[in-house]
Amino acid sequence: MENLIALLVAAPLLGAAVLLCGGRALDRVGHLLGTLLAAVSFVIAVVLFSDLLGKGPEDRTLSQHLFSWIPVEGFQADVAFHLDQLSMTFVLLISGVGTLIHIYSIGYMEHDERRRRFFGYLNLFLAAMLLLVLADNYLLLYVGWEGVGLASYLLIGFWQHKPSAATAAKKAFLVNRVGDMGLSIAIMLMFTTFGTFAFGPVLGATGDTSEGKLTAIGLMLLLAACGKSAQVPLQSWLGDAMEGPTPVSALIHAATMVTAGVYLIVRSGAIFNAAPDAQLVVTIVGAVTLLFGAIVGCAKDDIKKALAGSTMSQIGYMILAAGLGPIGYVFAIMHLVTHGFFKAGLFLGAGSVMHGMNDEVDMRKYGALRKYMPVTFVTFGLGYLAIIGFPGLSGFFSKDKIIEAAFAKGGTEGWILGGVALLGAAITAFYMTRVMIMTFFGEKRWQPDEDGNEPHPHESPSSMTIPMIVLAVGSVFAGGFFSIGDRFLHWLEPVTGHDHGHAPISAGVVTGATMVCLVIGVGLAWLQYGRREVPVVAPRGSLLTRAARRDLLQDDFNHVVLVRGGEHLTRSLVYVDHTLVDGVVNGTAASVGGLSGRLRKLQNGYVRSYAVSMFGGAAVIAAVTLLMRAV
């Protein structure tokens, strides 16, 4: 079975190579080939999963060594894979949801002239993400990490004829490079500290390493996670990433890129467990981003950007849980998986709405679409109920567990984190109910475009609705299935460990408080948007609303502090270069030139001048000699 692990990565990587290098001859079948190879990876994942299930909990590990990548004196880097319960969970999610998104893209990108290239990029994305979660060392993980960054750049900017898409792709690429510096520094620190990059030796030696070094490594890993998972302060790229085709949004926001940071922290759990200061910073980042994304989602009229704010917030829940250590590792991954189902379904549902509305994204120009798009309405509605934590659906089981784990942290920290998580649940219920009402309820508000063409909403083709239905089923049942007998906890516990903590209140009280928050959020949204007419043009709104529309001024902050600050720094460096560096260089050159010019006058070529110089020199020497004898 070990020999099958490499095929998980090889199948989509082969698809990317063939589709991107095969030329126009593959235009007619490229989308089918790309989808087939994604499905092959998923089938192999299911086979390997079945094999792991047949083993004991402590023996569910498979390894495959392909070759020595960089074998030099004192430095060994291998291309080798490690498959355990944690990586297996990600492999199933990435290949399974990724295949559904490929199928959806067949219909969504049907009329795009560059569809073959799009599927090549999708395959490249899957291959890079699978490499990331299967690597058995941090250096190989870094290769997958950078591959995901490259593929996301290509996919976000796929419609590069739109300046906004090209700008968004560059923004995502540059912001992620900041986070990637953190990962590269962490890997360097690991090598100087442990002498290796491999997970086993690094994570097994944390008990013999100083807390200061582990804190530095942990903070650098967190910086990397902030970039990939769009957490404060590196979250500004996520909303703009909506400029890419909708399947890209579903792939990036649900199953792959934004979950990479959560994987990195949980996989490196031994480092964070031994560095409580770094662990505390992780929880703070998660809690802040949780509220940040939720508030932004409340003010967006663009349906995809509202869901982008939601993704930022939900990943914040996962990062918060990961920062709780063994109390929350399992629940961070559990929510990651359930989120993969309902958020992918929500994005694909948004794409279906756009498909039927001539690519219109403004929810103020929707309304009453439940009558025209019943399948989209039901599947999107189930995803909506799951994400707000409606009892019995997936989000209810996974997000509530994170809230319970936050309180179980104990002390003042536990009360603060638990309170933030509850507040986030209320805001989530508000903004998602807002999206649901503005899109599917009320009266129709769409209008003719500039050319006089009025949208004619209709249901999407089966190639788009079938993946939505499958994801809706996962949105309903996945959380409950994982919770039966704590099977998901028992599945991951041998890898992540688990600690029940010291909850100051019972799970029943937490569930009751969460339900109260849910009702409050839904009720406020209904009063604001369900019982009142939704204006086609957004009102000016309060100061907070206006700030949230501008992503809580994150781009303004970046522009003032980083862009303008960088400009001022550059001008200062230029001034120093011109005045000090160039002054020294030019002054030295001028001095040498002036001195040489004066000395040159002594070398005029006239014999009489040289004779006078020689006579004068001899006279000086004679005078000095006579003076010294006289003394």
C-alpha positions in Angstrom: 0.0 0.0 0.0 2.9 2.4 0.7 3.7 2.5 -3.0 0.3 4.1 -3.7 1.0 7.2 -1.7 3.1 8.9 -4.5 0.3 8.2 -6.9 -2.0 10.6 -4.9 0.3 13.4 -6.0 1.4 12.0 -9.4 -2.2 11.7 -10.8 -3.1 15.4 -10.7 0.5 16.4 -11.4 0.4 14.4 -14.6 -2.8 16.0 -15.5 -1.3 19.5 -15.0 1.7 18.6 -17.2 -0.3 17.1 -20.0 -3.0 19.9 -20.0 -0.5 22.8 -19.8 2.0 21.3 -22.3 -0.3 19.4 -24.6 -1.5 22.3 -26.7 -4.8 23.0 -28.4 -5.2 19.4 -29.5 -6.5 18.7 -26.0 -9.1 21.5 -25.9 -12.0 19.2 -26.5 -11.1 16.6 -23.8 -8.9 18.6 -21.4 -11.6 19.2 -18.9 -12.5 15.5 -18.9 -8.9 14.4 -18.5 -8.3 16.8 -15.6 -11.5 15.7 -13.8 -10.6 12.0 -14.4 -7.2 12.3 -12.8 -8.6 14.3 -9.8 -11.0 11.4 -9.4 -8.2 8.9 -9.7 -6.5 10.6 -6.8 -9.7 10.4 -4.7 -10.1 6.7 -5.5 -6.6 6.0 -4.4 -7.2 8.0 -1.2 -10.3 5.8 -0.4 -8.2 2.6 -0.9 -5.5 3.9 1.4 -8.2 5.0 3.9 -9.6 1.5 3.9 -6.2 0.0 4.6 -5.6 2.4 7.6 -9.0 1.4 9.0 -7.9 -2.2 9.0 -5.0 -1.4 11.3 -4.9 -0.6 15.0 -5.1 3.0 16.1 -1.4 3.2 16.9 -0.3 1.5 13.7 -2.2 3.7 11.2 1.0 5.1 9.5 2.3 4.5 6.1 5.6 5.9 4.7 7.2 6.0 1.3 10.7 7.1 0.5 11.2 8.1 -3.2 14.7 9.4 -3.3 17.3 11.5 -1.6 16.8 15.0 -2.8 19.9 16.9 -1.4 22.4 14.4 0.1 25.5 16.4 1.2 27.8 16.4 4.2 25.8 17.3 7.3 22.6 18.0 5.2 20.0 15.4 4.2 16.7 16.3 2.4 14.5 13.5 1.2 11.5 13.3 -1.0 9.4 11.0 1.2 5.8 10.8 2.2 4.1 10.2 5.5 0.5 9.1 5.7 -1.2 9.0 9.1 -4.7 9.9 10.4 -4.1 13.6 10.1 -2.8 13.7 6.6 -5.3 11.0 5.5 -8.1 13.3 6.6 -6.7 16.1 4.5 -6.1 13.9 1.5 -9.7 12.7 1.5 -11.0 16.3 1.8 -8.7 17.7 -0.8 -9.2 15.0 -3.4 -12.9 14.5 -2.7 -14.1 18.1 -2.6 -11.5 18.9 -5.3 -13.0 16.3 -7.7 -16.5 17.7 -7.1 -15.3 21.2 -7.9 -13.7 19.8 -11.1 -17.1 18.3 -12.1 -18.8 21.6 -11.3 -16.3 23.5 -13.4 -17.1 21.4 -16.5 -20.4 23.3 -16.7 -19.3 26.6 -15.2 -16.4 27.0 -17.6 -18.1 25.5 -20.6 -17.9 28.6 -22.8 -14.4 29.7 -21.7 -11.9 29.5 -24.5 -9.1 28.7 -22.1 -10.9 25.9 -20.3 -8.1 23.3 -20.8 -5.6 25.6 -19.1 -8.0 26.2 -16.3 -8.3 22.5 -15.6 -4.5 22.3 -15.8 -4.2 24.9 -13.1 -6.8 23.1 -11.0 -4.8 19.9 -11.2 -1.6 21.7 -10.3 -3.3 23.1 -7.3 -4.5 19.7 -6.1 -1.0 18.2 -6.6 0.7 21.0 -4.7 -1.8 20.8 -1.8 -1.5 17.0 -1.6 2.3 17.3 -1.6 2.0 19.8 1.3 0.0 17.4 3.5 1.8 14.2 2.6 5.4 15.5 3.0 7.3 13.8 5.9 9.6 16.8 6.4 9.2 20.6 6.6 11.5 21.3 3.6 9.3 19.1 1.2 6.2 20.7 2.8 7.7 24.0 1.8 7.8 22.9 -1.8 4.1 22.1 -1.7 3.5 25.3 0.2 5.1 27.4 -2.6 3.3 25.3 -5.2 0.0 26.2 -3.7 1.0 29.9 -3.8 1.9 29.7 -7.5 -1.3 27.8 -8.5 -3.5 30.2 -6.5 -1.8 33.1 -8.3 -2.6 31.5 -11.7 -6.2 30.7 -10.8 -7.1 34.0 -9.1 -5.7 35.9 -12.1 -7.1 33.4 -14.6 -9.2 36.2 -16.2 -6.2 38.5 -16.4 -7.9 40.6 -19.1 -9.7 42.2 -16.1 -7.3 44.6 -14.3 -9.0 43.8 -11.0 -8.2 40.1 -11.4 -4.6 40.7 -12.3 -4.2 43.0 -9.4 -5.9 40.6 -7.0 -3.6 37.8 -8.1 -0.5 39.9 -7.5 -1.8 41.0 -4.1 -2.4 37.4 -3.0 1.0 36.4 -4.3 2.9 39.2 -2.5 1.0 39.0 0.8 1.6 35.2 0.9 5.3 35.8 0.3 5.4 37.7 3.6 4.0 34.6 5.3 6.3 32.3 3.4 9.3 34.2 4.8 8.1 33.0 8.2 8.1 29.4 7.1 11.5 29.6 5.6 13.0 31.2 8.7 11.3 28.5 10.9 12.9 25.8 8.7 16.3 27.4 9.1 15.8 27.6 12.9 14.8 23.9 12.9 17.9 22.9 11.1 20.3 24.9 13.3 18.4 23.6 16.4 17.7 20.0 15.6 20.0 19.3 12.6 17.1 18.0 10.5 13.8 18.9 8.9 12.0 15.6 9.3 8.8 15.7 11.4 9.7 12.7 13.6 13.1 14.0 14.9 12.0 17.6 15.2 8.7 17.0 17.0 10.3 14.3 19.2 13.1 16.5 20.4 11.0 19.5 21.7 11.3 18.4 25.3 15.1 18.8 25.1 15.0 22.3 23.5 14.9 25.7 25.2 11.5 27.4 25.3 12.9 30.5 23.7 14.0 28.7 20.5 10.7 26.9 20.3 8.8 30.1 20.8 10.7 31.7 17.9 10.0 28.7 15.6 6.3 28.7 16.7 5.9 32.4 15.9 7.5 32.0 12.5 5.2 29.0 11.8 2.2 31.2 12.8 3.3 34.0 10.5 3.3 31.4 7.7 -0.2 30.2 8.7 -1.5 33.8 8.8 -0.5 34.2 5.1 -2.0 31.1 3.7 -5.1 31.0 6.0 -5.8 34.8 5.7 -5.5 35.6 9.3 -4.8 39.0 10.9 -2.5 40.8 9.9 -2.1 39.0 6.5 -5.8 38.7 5.6 -6.1 41.5 3.0 -5.8 39.2 0.0 -8.7 37.0 0.6 -11.6 39.3 -0.4 -9.9 40.3 -3.6 -9.3 36.7 -4.5 -13.0 36.6 -5.4 -12.0 38.0 -8.8 -11.1 34.5 -9.9 -13.8 32.1 -11.3 -16.2 30.9 -8.7 -14.8 27.3 -8.6 -11.5 28.8 -7.6 -13.2 30.5 -4.7 -14.7 27.2 -3.6 -11.3 25.4 -4.0 -9.2 28.0 -2.2 -11.7 28.8 0.6 -13.1 25.4 1.4 -10.7 22.4 0.9 -7.3 23.6 0.2 -5.3 26.8 0.5 -6.8 28.5 3.5 -6.7 25.3 5.5 -3.0 24.9 5.0 -2.2 27.1 8.0 -4.4 25.1 10.3 -2.7 21.9 9.1 0.7 23.4 9.7 -0.1 24.4 13.3 -1.7 21.1 14.2 1.0 19.1 12.6 3.6 21.2 14.6 1.5 20.7 17.8 4.5 19.4 19.8 6.4 22.7 19.2 3.4 24.9 20.3 2.7 22.7 23.3 6.2 23.3 24.5 6.0 27.1 23.8 3.0 28.5 25.6 3.7 32.1 24.6 3.5 31.2 20.9 0.4 29.1 21.6 -1.2 32.1 23.3 -0.5 34.3 20.3 -2.2 31.7 18.1 -5.4 31.9 20.1 -5.3 35.7 20.0 -4.8 35.8 16.2 -7.7 33.3 15.8 -10.0 35.2 18.1 -9.3 38.6 16.5 -9.7 37.2 12.9 -12.9 35.4 13.9 -14.6 38.7 14.8 -12.8 40.6 12.0 -14.1 38.4 9.2 -17.6 38.2 10.7 -18.0 42.0 10.9 -16.7 42.4 7.3 -19.2 39.7 6.1 -22.1 41.7 7.6 -21.5 44.7 5.3 -20.7 43.1 1.9 -23.3 43.3 -0.9 -21.1 41.1 -3.2 -22.3 37.6 -2.5 -18.8 36.1 -3.0 -17.1 38.7 -0.8 -19.7 38.1 1.9 -18.7 34.4 1.8 -15.0 35.4 1.8 -15.5 37.3 5.1 -17.3 34.2 6.4 -14.3 32.0 5.4 -11.9 34.3 7.2 -14.1 34.1 10.3 -14.5 30.3 10.2 -10.8 29.8 9.7 -10.4 32.0 12.8 -12.4 29.5 14.7 -10.0 26.8 13.6 -6.9 28.7 14.4 -8.4 29.6 17.8 -9.0 25.9 18.5 -5.5 25.0 17.3 -4.1 27.5 19.7 -5.9 25.7 22.6 -3.4 22.8 22.2 -4.6 19.3 22.9 -7.9 20.6 24.1 -8.7 21.9 20.6 -6.6 20.2 17.9 -9.2 17.5 17.1 -12.0 20.0 17.0 -10.0 22.4 14.8 -9.7 19.6 12.2 -13.3 18.5 12.6 -14.6 22.0 11.9 -12.1 22.2 9.0 -13.7 19.1 7.4 -17.3 20.1 8.0 -16.5 23.6 6.8 -15.1 22.1 3.6 -18.5 20.6 2.8 -20.8 23.6 3.6 -18.5 26.4 2.5 -17.7 24.7 -0.8 -21.4 24.2 -1.3 -22.1 27.8 -0.5 -19.6 29.0 -3.0 -20.8 26.7 -5.7 -24.3 27.9 -4.9 -23.2 31.5 -5.3 -21.7 30.5 -8.7 -25.0 28.9 -9.7 -26.8 32.1 -8.8 -24.3 34.1 -10.8 -24.7 31.7 -13.7 -28.4 32.4 -13.7 -28.1 36.1 -13.2 -25.7 37.0 -16.0 -22.7 37.1 -13.6 -24.3 39.6 -11.3 -22.8 39.5 -7.8 -24.7 42.3 -6.1 -27.2 40.7 -3.7 -29.2 43.9 -3.7 -30.1 43.0 -7.3 -31.3 39.5 -6.5 -34.4 38.6 -4.5 -37.0 35.8 -4.8 -34.6 33.5 -6.6 -36.0 30.5 -4.6 -38.8 30.4 -7.2 -36.5 30.2 -10.2 -33.6 28.1 -8.8 -35.1 25.5 -6.5 -32.1 23.1 -6.4 -29.7 26.0 -5.7 -32.0 27.3 -3.1 -32.3 24.0 -1.2 -28.6 23.2 -1.4 -27.5 26.7 -0.5 -30.0 26.8 2.3 -28.7 23.5 3.8 -25.2 25.0 3.7 -26.5 28.1 5.4 -28.1 26.1 8.2 -24.9 24.2 8.7 -22.6 27.2 9.0 -24.9 29.0 11.5 -24.9 25.9 13.7 -28.5 24.8 13.3 -29.1 21.8 15.6 -28.4 18.5 13.9 -26.4 19.8 11.0 -22.6 19.6 10.6 -21.7 23.1 11.9 -23.7 22.4 15.1 -21.4 19.6 16.1 -18.0 21.0 15.0 -18.3 24.7 15.9 -20.0 24.0 19.3 -17.1 21.8 20.2 -14.7 24.7 19.6 -16.8 27.0 21.8 -16.8 24.3 24.5 -13.0 23.8 24.1 -12.5 27.6 24.5 -14.3 27.6 27.8 -12.4 24.5 28.8 -9.2 26.4 28.6 -10.1 27.6 32.1 -9.4 30.8 33.9 -9.9 34.3 32.6 -8.4 33.3 29.2 -11.1 30.6 28.8 -13.9 33.0 29.6 -12.6 35.6 27.2 -12.1 33.1 24.3 -15.4 31.4 24.9 -17.2 34.8 24.9 -15.5 35.8 21.7 -16.5 32.5 20.1 -20.1 32.9 21.2 -20.2 36.5 19.9 -18.8 35.2 16.6 -21.7 32.6 16.4 -24.3 35.4 16.8 -22.6 37.5 14.1 -22.3 34.5 11.8 -26.1 33.8 12.1 -26.7 37.5 11.3 -24.6 37.9 8.1 -25.5 34.4 6.7 -29.2 35.1 7.3 -28.7 38.4 5.5 -27.2 36.6 2.5 -30.0 34.1 2.4 -32.8 36.7 2.6 -31.3 39.1 0.1 -30.7 36.3 -2.4 -33.6 34.0 -2.2 -36.5 35.8 -0.5 -38.5 39.1 -0.9 -39.4 40.5 -4.2 -37.2 40.4 -7.3 -35.0 43.4 -7.6 -33.0 42.7 -10.8 -32.8 45.3 -13.5 -31.7 45.5 -17.1 -28.0 46.0 -17.6 -26.4 48.8 -19.6 -27.3 47.1 -22.9 -30.9 46.7 -21.8 -30.6 42.9 -21.2 -32.6 41.8 -18.2 -31.5 38.6 -16.4 -33.6 35.5 -16.8 -32.7 33.4 -13.7 -32.8 29.7 -14.3 -31.5 26.5 -12.7 -28.0 25.5 -13.5 -27.1 22.3 -15.5 -26.8 19.0 -13.8 -22.9 19.1 -14.0 -23.2 22.0 -11.5 -26.1 20.9 -9.4 -25.0 17.3 -8.7 -21.8 18.5 -6.9 -23.9 21.0 -4.9 -26.3 18.2 -3.9 -23.4 15.9 -2.7 -21.9 18.8 -0.7 -25.3 19.6 0.8 -25.5 16.0 2.0 -22.1 16.4 3.7 -23.3 19.7 5.2 -26.2 17.9 6.8 -24.7 14.6 8.0 -20.9 14.8 8.3 -20.8 16.5 11.7 -23.3 14.0 13.2 -21.5 11.0 11.7 -18.2 12.2 13.2 -19.7 12.7 16.6 -21.3 9.3 17.0 -19.2 7.6 19.7 -16.6 10.4 19.3 -15.3 8.5 16.3 -13.5 11.5 14.8 -11.8 12.2 18.2 -10.7 8.6 18.5 -9.5 8.7 14.8 -7.2 11.7 15.3 -6.2 11.3 19.0 -3.2 9.0 18.3 -1.6 11.8 16.2 -2.8 15.0 17.9 -3.5 13.9 21.4 -6.5 15.2 23.4 -7.1 16.8 26.7 -10.7 17.5 28.0 -9.5 20.6 29.9 -11.4 22.1 32.8 -14.7 23.6 31.6 -16.2 26.0 34.2 -19.7 25.3 32.7 -21.3 22.2 31.3 -21.6 21.4 27.6 -25.4 21.7 27.8 -25.1 25.3 29.1 -22.7 26.1 26.2 -25.1 24.6 23.7 -28.0 26.6 25.2 -26.0 29.8 25.0 -25.0 29.1 21.4 -28.6 28.6 20.5 -29.6 31.9 22.1 -26.9 33.6 20.0 -28.1 31.9 16.9 -31.7 33.0 17.5 -30.6 36.6 18.2 -28.5 36.7 15.0 -31.2 35.3 12.8 -33.9 37.5 14.4 -31.9 40.7 13.9 -31.2 39.9 10.3 -34.9 39.1 9.7 -36.0 42.4 11.3 -33.4 44.3 9.2 -33.8 42.6 5.8 -36.8 40.2 6.0 -39.5 42.7 7.2 -38.1 45.7 5.4 -37.7 46.4 1.7 -34.1 45.9 0.6 -33.0 49.0 -1.4 -31.2 48.4 -4.7 -28.7 51.0 -3.7 -27.0 50.5 -0.3 -27.7 53.3 2.2 -24.7 55.2 3.5 -24.8 53.4 6.8 -23.1 53.9 10.1 -19.4 54.6 10.6 -18.8 50.9 11.4 -20.8 49.8 8.3 -18.8 52.0 6.1 -15.5 50.8 7.6 -16.7 47.1 7.2 -17.4 47.8 3.5 -13.8 48.8 3.2 -12.7 45.6 5.0 -12.3 47.5 8.3 -9.8 49.8 6.6 -7.2 47.0 6.3 -6.1 48.1 2.8 -6.0 51.8 4.0 -3.8 50.8 6.9 -1.5 48.8 4.6 -1.3 51.7 2.2 -0.5 54.3 4.9 1.8 52.1 7.0 3.4 49.8 4.4 3.1 51.5 1.0 3.6 55.1 2.0 6.0 54.1 4.8 7.9 52.1 2.2 7.9 55.1 -0.1 9.3 57.4 2.7 11.9 54.8 3.6 12.9 54.5 -0.1 13.2 58.2 -0.4 15.3 58.4 2.8 17.6 55.7 1.5 17.9 57.5 -1.8 18.8 60.7 0.0 21.4 58.9 2.1 22.7 57.3 -1.0 23.0 60.5 -3.0 24.3 62.7 -0.1 26.4 60.4 2.0 27.4 57.4 -0.1 27.7 59.3 -3.4 29.2 62.2 -1.6 32.0 60.1 -0.2 32.6 58.3 -3.5 32.4 61.5 -5.6 34.4 63.5 -3.1 37.2 60.9 -3.1 37.2 60.9 -6.8 37.3 64.7 -7.0 40.1 64.9 -4.5 42.2 62.4 -6.4 41.4 64.1 -9.7 42.3 67.5 -8.3 45.5 66.3 -6.8 46.5 64.4 -9.9 45.8 67.6 -12.0 48.2 69.6 -9.9 50.8 66.9 -9.9 50.4 66.6 -13.6 51.8 70.2 -14.0 55.1 69.0 -12.8 55.3 66.5 -15.6 55.3 69.0 -18.5 58.0 67.4 -20.8 60.5 70.3 -20.7 64.1 69.4 -19.8 64.8 72.8 -18.3 61.9 72.3 -15.8 63.3 68.9 -14.8 66.8 70.5 -14.4 65.5 73.2 -12.2 63.6 70.6 -10.1 66.7 68.5 -9.8 68.9 71.6 -8.9 66.3 72.7 -6.4 66.1 69.3 -4.8 69.8 69.0 -4.6 70.0 72.5 -3.0 67.4 71.5 -0.4 69.3 68.3 0.5 72.6 70.1 0.8 71.0 72.8 3.0 69.5 70.2 5.3 72.8 68.3 5.5 74.8 71.4 6.4 72.2 72.4 9.0 72.3 68.9 10.7 76.2 69.0 10.8 76.1 72.5 12.3 73.7 71.4 15.0 
